C-alpha cells in the first residue's frame, strides 16, 4: 500500500540539525532503498517562495506566501510503498529528519503516476521545474468534500495535463481522519491522530507538475477545478 508523508518545518533549520541530517541520511536512504519501501523523497523551496491561488467569479486571485498562516509549513514529502501503516511509521521514524521535524503520514493508494514520475523520483528535472500543488480544503463557500462533479473535473484536468507532458503525479487524498502524525519529543517517539497542522482546513489532494516557470504553475493551478471552491498553494521543489 502506498503512503504519502508530509514533512513539517518552521522554516530554516539550525546548522547543527542540518549537519546531523546530512551525516545520517545516506545510511538511512541506503537501507530504505534496499528494502524498496521509499519510492522517493523531495524537498521544497522555503515557504516564502509559495503562492496561493483562488478563482472566484472567473477571476484568478493570487497571493504570495503559503496558504496556512502557521508556524509550521510543508517542507517536503516522501512516497512510501509499505505493507501497512505500522511499517510506514517505522520507516519514517528511522529518518534522521524525524528527530527534528514532524511527519504526517496518510494512505495514498489512488496516486496517479504520469510518465515523468520516475525522472522526478530520481531528481532529474531536465524536463522542467517541478511544482507541488496543494489543495487546501475548507471554508464556508466551499463545495462539499468529495463532491463527485468536482472530482470528475479534476480527473479530466489531470488527464489533459498528462497528455501535454506536464503532469508528473497526484490525486485526491483520503480524508484527514486517516492521518497519523509522528514527532520526537525529548528523544521519545509520539504518535497522534490527525494532520500535523491544527487548523480547520486540511490537505485534500496534491499534484506535482513540471512547469516552464512559476507563472505557468500559477496558470495551471488556476485551471484546477478545486481552485474555484477552495485554495491551491504552489511551491517549487528544491533543485541543486
C-alpha positions in Angstrom: 0.0 0.0 0.0 1.2 3.5 -0.8 1.6 6.3 1.8 2.5 9.9 1.4 4.3 11.6 4.3 4.3 15.4 4.6 7.4 16.8 6.4 6.6 19.8 8.5 9.1 22.6 9.2 9.1 26.1 10.8 11.5 27.4 8.1 15.3 27.4 8.0 16.8 24.7 10.2 19.6 25.3 12.7 23.0 24.4 11.2 23.5 21.8 13.9 20.4 19.9 12.8 21.3 20.2 9.1 24.7 18.7 9.9 23.2 15.7 11.7 20.7 15.1 8.9 23.4 15.3 6.2 25.6 13.0 8.2 23.0 10.3 8.8 20.8 10.5 5.7 23.0 8.5 3.3 22.9 5.3 5.5 19.2 5.7 6.1 18.4 6.1 2.3 20.6 3.1 1.5 18.7 0.9 4.0 15.3 2.1 2.7 16.3 1.7 -0.9 17.4 -1.9 -0.3 14.1 -2.6 1.3 12.2 -1.0 -1.5 9.9 1.0 0.8 10.8 4.5 -0.1 9.8 5.4 -3.7 11.0 9.0 -3.5 11.5 11.9 -1.2 11.8 15.5 -2.4 12.4 18.8 -0.5 10.5 22.0 -1.2 11.8 25.5 -1.5 11.2 27.7 1.5 7.6 28.8 2.2 8.2 32.4 1.4 8.5 31.4 -2.3 5.0 29.9 -2.3 1.9 31.4 -4.0 -1.8 30.7 -3.1 -4.3 30.6 -5.9 -8.0 31.0 -5.8 -10.6 31.5 -8.6 -13.7 33.5 -7.6 -16.3 34.6 -10.1 -14.0 33.8 -13.0 -11.2 35.9 -11.6 -7.8 34.4 -10.6 -6.7 35.7 -7.2 -3.0 35.1 -6.4 -1.4 35.9 -3.0 2.3 35.5 -2.2 3.2 33.0 0.6 1.8 29.8 1.9 -1.9 29.2 2.5 -1.7 28.4 6.2 -0.6 31.3 8.5 1.0 28.9 10.9 4.4 28.4 12.5 5.0 25.2 10.6 4.6 24.5 6.8 5.0 21.6 4.5 8.8 21.3 3.7 8.8 18.2 1.6 7.2 14.9 1.0 8.0 11.2 0.8 6.1 8.5 -1.1 6.3 5.1 0.5 5.3 1.5 -0.5 4.7 -0.3 2.7 2.8 -3.4 4.0 0.7 -1.3 6.4 0.7 1.9 8.5 2.9 0.3 11.1 5.7 -0.2 8.6 5.2 3.3 7.2 5.6 4.7 10.7 8.7 2.6 11.3 10.3 3.8 8.1 9.7 7.5 8.8 10.6 7.2 12.5 14.1 5.9 11.4 14.7 9.0 9.3 17.2 11.5 10.7 14.9 14.2 9.6 12.2 12.9 12.0 14.4 13.7 15.0 13.8 17.4 14.3 10.6 17.7 12.3 7.1 16.2 12.3 5.9 13.7 9.7 2.2 13.4 8.7 1.5 10.0 7.1 -1.6 9.3 5.0 -2.6 6.3 2.9 -2.5 7.2 -0.8 -3.1 4.1 -2.9 -5.0 6.1 -5.5 -1.9 8.1 -6.6 -1.8 8.7 -10.3 1.7 8.4 -11.8 2.5 10.2 -15.1 5.3 9.3 -17.5 7.7 11.8 -15.8 7.2 10.3 -12.3 10.4 8.1 -12.5 12.6 11.1 -13.5 11.1 13.2 -10.8 11.8 10.5 -8.2 15.5 10.4 -9.3 15.7 14.2 -9.0 16.0 14.6 -12.8 14.3 18.0 -13.5 15.7 18.4 -17.1 12.1 18.4 -18.5 11.0 21.4 -16.4 10.9 22.8 -12.8 8.6 20.6 -10.7 6.0 22.4 -8.6 3.9 20.9 -5.8 0.2 22.0 -5.9 -1.5 21.5 -2.5 -5.3 21.6 -2.5 -6.4 23.1 0.8 -10.0 22.2 1.6 -12.2 24.2 3.9 -14.2 27.5 4.1 -17.9 28.4 4.3 -18.3 28.9 0.5 -16.6 25.6 -0.5 -18.1 22.8 -2.4 -18.7 19.7 -0.2 -15.7 17.4 0.4 -15.8 14.6 -2.1 -18.2 16.3 -4.5 -18.3 13.9 -7.4 -18.6 16.6 -10.1 -15.5 18.4 -8.9 -13.6 15.2 -8.5 -14.5 14.1 -12.1 -13.5 17.6 -13.4 -10.2 17.2 -11.5 -9.6 13.8 -13.2 -10.1 15.4 -16.6 -7.7 18.3 -15.6 -5.0 15.7 -14.8 -5.7 13.7 -18.0 -5.3 16.8 -20.1 -2.0 17.8 -18.4 -0.7 14.3 -18.7 -1.4 14.5 -22.5 0.7 17.7 -22.6 3.5 16.1 -20.7 3.1 18.4 -17.7 1.5 16.1 -15.2 4.0 14.2 -13.0 1.9 12.6 -10.3 -1.0 13.3 -7.9 -4.6 12.8 -7.0 -7.0 13.4 -4.1 -6.1 12.1 -0.7 -8.0 10.1 1.9 -9.5 12.5 4.4 -7.6 14.0 7.4 -9.1 11.4 9.7 -6.8 8.9 8.1 -3.6 10.9 9.0 -1.1 9.9 11.6 1.5 12.5 12.8 4.8 11.4 14.4 7.1 13.7 16.4 10.1 13.1 18.6 9.8 14.9 21.9 12.9 14.6 24.2 14.0 11.7 22.2 10.7 9.8 22.6 8.5 9.0 19.6 5.0 10.3 20.0 2.1 9.5 17.6 -1.1 11.4 17.3 -4.2 11.1 15.1 -4.8 13.8 12.5 -2.7 16.2 10.5 0.4 17.9 11.9 -1.2 21.4 11.5 -4.0 22.1 14.0 -6.2 24.2 11.7 -9.7 24.0 10.3 -8.6 23.5 6.7 -6.8 20.3 5.6 -4.8 19.0 2.6 -7.4 17.3 0.3 -5.0 16.4 -2.5 -1.7 17.1 -4.1 -0.4 17.3 -7.6 3.2 17.6 -9.0 3.5 19.4 -12.3 6.6 20.0 -14.5 6.5 23.7 -15.5 8.5 26.2 -17.5 8.3 28.7 -14.7 6.3 30.0 -11.7 3.8 31.8 -14.0 2.8 28.6 -15.8 2.4 26.9 -12.4 0.0 29.6 -11.3 -2.0 29.4 -14.6 -2.3 25.6 -14.3 -3.3 25.9 -10.6 -6.0 28.4 -11.6 -7.3 25.8 -14.1 -7.7 23.2 -11.4 -11.4 22.8 -10.5 -10.6 22.9 -6.8 -9.4 26.5 -7.1 -13.0 27.6 -7.8 -14.1 26.5 -4.3 -11.0 26.2 -2.1 -7.4 27.3 -2.4 -4.3 25.8 -4.0 -0.9 26.5 -2.7 2.0 26.0 -5.1 5.7 25.8 -4.4 8.7 24.7 -6.4 10.7 21.6 -5.3 14.3 22.3 -4.4 16.8 21.6 -7.2 20.5 21.6 -6.8 
